[in-house]
Amino acid sequence: MKNLLKLEGLFLFGFAPLLFSGLDYGWGWHALRFFAPDLSMIGYLANPRFGALTFTLWLMFAPLRAILLGHSSFDRVFGYDLKHEDAFGEDWEIG
């Protein structure tokens, strides 16, 4: 199952630039904002609950969903999944 999720992430990571190409933004925006979700993880330095909040707030206000799709798919390829307030290192269990 884990390999299937990584394969899905790889597909979506490759598909996201196609979605982004349909928007009226330059590719510089894509490169600049690709790592923005990781910057929101700085909240985990305070505590896991605040970290989950800052990450979730970024998701709510992300203006370019294609970039978010690409970034989250890229993370999934490397084994990182959704985060919750228990701890940074723990992922959601699927199945």
N, C-alpha and C positions, 0 to 999 in steps of 0.2 A: 504494500500500500504506500509506503514511504517513497519508493521509486516512482510510482505512478503520480504522486503529488509533485515530485520534482520535475517529472516530464511535463506535467500540466503547467507548472511555473515557467519552465523553459519556453513552452509554446506561447504563453501569454506575454512573457518578456519580449519575445520576438514580434508579437502581434501589436503591442502597445505603440511602437513608433508608426505603424500604419494608421492607427487611430489618430495619433498626434498630427500626422501629416495633413489631415483634413481640417485642422484648426488654423486660425489666422495668427499664428505665433511663429517666431523664428526658432531655429534649432538651438540657438544659444540658450533660450528659455528652458528647453528640454534638458539640456546638460546642467544648467544651473539648479533647476528644481528637482533633478533626479535624486539628489542626496539630501534634500530638505527633510524628509521624514526621519532620517538618522539624526539630524540636529535636534529634532523634537524629543529625542530619547534622552537628552541631557537631564530632563526632569528625574530620571532614575537615580541621579546622584543624590537627590534629596531623600527619596524613599520610593519603594515600588508603587505605592498608590498614586503619588504625585506624578511619577513617570508615566503610568498608564493614562492618567488624565491629560498630560501634555501631548502625548502621542495621539490620543483620541481627538483632542481639540484640533490638532493639525489635520486629521482626516476630515473633520467636519467642515473645515474652511479651505481645503485644497481646491483651488480654482480649476485645475487641469486634471481631470480624472484619468486621462490617458497616461499621464506620468505616474500617478499613483498605482495604476494597474501594472505598469512596467516595473516600478520599483518593488511592489509587493511580490510580483512574480519572480523577480530576480532574487529577492530574499528567500523565497520558497525553494528555489533551486539549490541554495546553500544550506537549507535545513532550518531557516528561521520562519516562524509562523506568527499567528495572531498573538498579541500580548494581553495579559490580564493583570489585575492588581496584586496577585499573590507574590509574583517575583518576575524579574526580567528574563531569567534563563529558562523558565518553564513555558512550554507550548501547550496549546489546546490538544486534548486527545481526540482523535477522530476514530469512530467505530469502536 
